Amino acid sequence: MRGAGPAAGTSLTPVLTIGVAVAVPEPWGTRLQEYRTGLGDDTASLIPTHITLVPPQEIAEESIDAVRTHLAEVGAAIPRFGVHLRGTGTFRPVSPVVFVTLAEGISPCEQLAEALRDGPLGVELDFPYHPHVTVAHHLDDPTLDRAFEELGDFECEFTVEEFHLYVHDARHGWRPTDAFALRTPPEGV
């Protein structure tokens, strides 16, 4: 029957919106998320505190197993590494974002992110990759200034032993669905 099919340019293939990130562990993850919520960032309760590795992208639902296989293979090849979060930075005036900076762990995050953004997750970035932890986004300038100042002395350290696949849904926001272990270095290294 004519006209009964999908509109031009649409697809019947179910789509997932996914991202890949390092979760900031407790107690710091919750502290930073609660701080972000307290600033009035309405999206904060839907976004666990993280360091993005692969930005949000849409994939065909049928390709999720290939994505999981890719993530597991990359994780098995990349060793665990330390992260030291300290102080704040901003992407203003390009983007209204204040973030906690990485004082240590930048290079391993870059290497992991580059390896992940290949194969089924090959994506061109709009900006150069810069690992960070967002703490204020799309708020007015005085609130962004406040976050920049108040978290200027924030500091924590942790070992990244795994990263997560996150799936987005309109009701619950971003939720981790799978964890992928990084390679354990040999003894004595």
C-alpha positions as CSV (number, residue, x, y, z in Angstrom):
1,M,0.0,0.0,0.0
2,R,1.4,3.4,-1.0
3,G,2.1,5.8,1.8
4,A,2.1,3.2,4.5
5,G,5.9,3.0,4.9
6,P,8.2,5.2,6.9
7,A,8.6,8.9,5.9
8,A,11.5,9.7,3.7
9,G,14.8,9.7,5.7
10,T,13.4,7.8,8.6
11,S,14.2,4.3,9.7
12,L,12.5,1.4,11.4
13,T,15.8,0.4,13.0
14,P,15.6,1.0,16.8
15,V,18.3,3.4,17.9
16,L,20.2,3.8,21.2
17,T,21.9,6.9,22.5
18,I,25.1,5.8,24.2
19,G,28.3,7.2,25.6
20,V,31.4,5.8,27.3
21,A,33.0,7.3,30.4
22,V,35.0,6.8,33.5
23,A,32.8,7.1,36.6
24,V,34.2,9.3,39.4
25,P,34.2,7.0,42.4
26,E,32.5,7.6,45.8
27,P,32.4,9.6,47.8
28,W,33.5,12.2,45.2
29,G,31.1,11.3,42.5
30,T,28.1,12.0,44.7
31,R,29.6,15.1,46.2
32,L,30.2,16.6,42.8
33,Q,26.8,15.6,41.5
34,E,25.1,17.1,44.5
35,Y,27.1,20.3,44.1
36,R,26.1,20.5,40.5
37,T,22.4,20.0,41.4
38,G,22.7,22.6,44.2
39,L,23.8,25.2,41.6
40,G,20.5,24.7,39.8
41,D,21.7,22.6,37.0
42,D,18.5,20.7,36.2
43,T,20.3,18.0,34.2
44,A,22.7,17.1,37.0
45,S,20.4,14.4,38.6
46,L,20.3,12.6,35.2
47,I,24.1,12.6,34.6
48,P,26.4,10.6,36.9
49,T,29.7,12.3,37.6
50,H,32.2,11.2,35.0
51,I,35.1,11.8,32.6
52,T,33.8,11.4,29.1
53,L,35.8,9.0,26.8
54,V,33.3,8.7,23.9
55,P,30.7,11.5,23.6
56,P,27.0,10.8,23.1
57,Q,26.2,9.2,19.8
58,E,23.3,7.2,18.3
59,I,23.9,3.6,17.2
60,A,21.6,1.0,15.8
61,E,20.3,-1.1,18.7
62,E,21.4,-4.2,16.7
63,S,25.0,-3.1,16.8
64,I,25.2,-3.0,20.7
65,D,26.9,-6.4,20.9
66,A,29.6,-5.3,18.5
67,V,30.1,-2.2,20.6
68,R,30.4,-4.2,23.8
69,T,33.0,-6.5,22.1
70,H,35.0,-3.5,21.0
71,L,34.9,-2.0,24.5
72,A,36.0,-5.2,26.1
73,E,38.9,-5.6,23.7
74,V,40.1,-2.1,24.3
75,G,39.8,-2.5,28.0
76,A,41.9,-5.7,27.9
77,A,44.7,-3.8,26.1
78,I,44.9,-0.6,28.1
79,P,46.4,-0.7,31.6
80,R,44.9,0.7,34.7
81,F,46.0,4.3,35.6
82,G,45.8,6.9,38.2
83,V,43.7,10.1,38.1
84,H,44.3,13.2,40.3
85,L,41.5,15.7,40.1
86,R,42.5,19.2,41.3
87,G,41.1,22.7,40.8
88,T,38.8,24.1,38.1
89,G,38.9,25.2,34.5
90,T,36.4,26.5,32.0
91,F,35.6,26.3,28.3
92,R,34.1,29.8,28.3
93,P,33.6,31.7,26.1
94,V,33.3,28.8,23.6
95,S,31.0,26.8,25.8
96,P,29.3,27.7,29.2
97,V,31.1,25.0,31.2
98,V,33.1,24.9,34.4
99,F,34.9,21.7,35.2
100,V,37.3,20.0,37.6
101,T,40.6,19.5,35.9
102,L,42.9,16.5,35.7
103,A,46.3,17.1,37.3
104,E,47.3,13.5,36.5
105,G,45.8,11.0,34.1
106,I,45.4,13.2,31.1
107,S,47.6,11.1,28.8
108,P,46.1,7.7,29.7
109,C,42.6,9.1,29.3
110,E,43.6,10.4,25.9
111,Q,45.0,7.1,24.8
112,L,41.9,5.2,26.1
113,A,39.5,7.6,24.4
114,E,41.4,7.4,21.1
115,A,41.4,3.6,21.2
116,L,37.6,3.6,22.0
117,R,36.7,6.0,19.3
118,D,37.5,3.5,16.6
119,G,35.6,0.6,14.9
120,P,31.9,0.7,15.8
121,L,32.4,3.9,17.8
122,G,34.5,5.8,15.2
123,V,33.4,9.4,15.5
124,E,34.8,12.8,14.5
125,L,35.0,15.2,17.5
126,D,33.8,18.8,17.2
127,F,36.6,19.9,19.5
128,P,40.0,18.4,20.5
129,Y,39.5,15.8,23.3
130,H,40.1,17.3,26.8
131,P,39.4,15.0,29.7
132,H,37.6,16.8,32.5
133,V,34.7,16.5,35.0
134,T,31.9,18.9,34.3
135,V,30.5,20.6,37.4
136,A,28.4,23.4,35.9
137,H,26.9,23.6,32.4
138,H,24.5,26.1,30.7
139,L,24.1,28.3,33.8
140,D,24.3,32.1,34.0
141,D,27.8,33.7,34.3
142,P,27.6,34.5,38.0
143,T,26.7,30.9,38.8
144,L,29.6,29.6,36.6
145,D,31.9,32.1,38.3
146,R,30.8,30.8,41.7
147,A,31.4,27.1,40.7
148,F,34.8,28.1,39.4
149,E,35.7,29.8,42.7
150,E,34.1,27.4,45.1
151,L,35.7,24.2,43.6
152,G,39.0,25.8,43.0
153,D,40.5,23.8,45.9
154,F,38.7,20.5,45.1
155,E,41.1,17.6,45.1
156,C,40.9,13.8,45.0
157,E,42.9,10.8,43.6
158,F,41.7,7.4,42.4
159,T,42.8,4.5,40.2
160,V,40.8,3.9,37.1
161,E,40.3,0.2,36.9
162,E,37.3,0.2,34.6
163,F,35.1,2.3,32.3
164,H,31.4,2.1,31.6
165,L,29.0,2.1,28.7
166,Y,26.1,4.5,29.4
167,V,22.7,4.4,27.7
168,H,20.4,7.4,27.7
169,D,16.7,7.4,28.1
170,A,14.4,10.4,28.5
171,R,13.0,9.3,31.8
172,H,16.1,8.2,33.7
173,G,18.9,10.0,31.9
174,W,22.3,8.4,31.6
175,R,22.7,5.1,33.3
176,P,25.7,2.7,33.2
177,T,24.7,-0.6,31.7
178,D,28.1,-2.4,31.4
179,A,31.5,-2.1,33.1
180,F,34.7,-3.0,31.2
181,A,37.9,-3.7,33.1
182,L,41.2,-2.3,32.2
183,R,44.3,-4.5,32.1
184,T,46.0,-5.2,35.4
185,P,49.7,-4.5,35.0
186,P,52.1,-7.3,35.7
187,E,53.4,-7.7,39.3
188,G,56.3,-5.3,40.1
189,V,55.4,-2.8,37.4
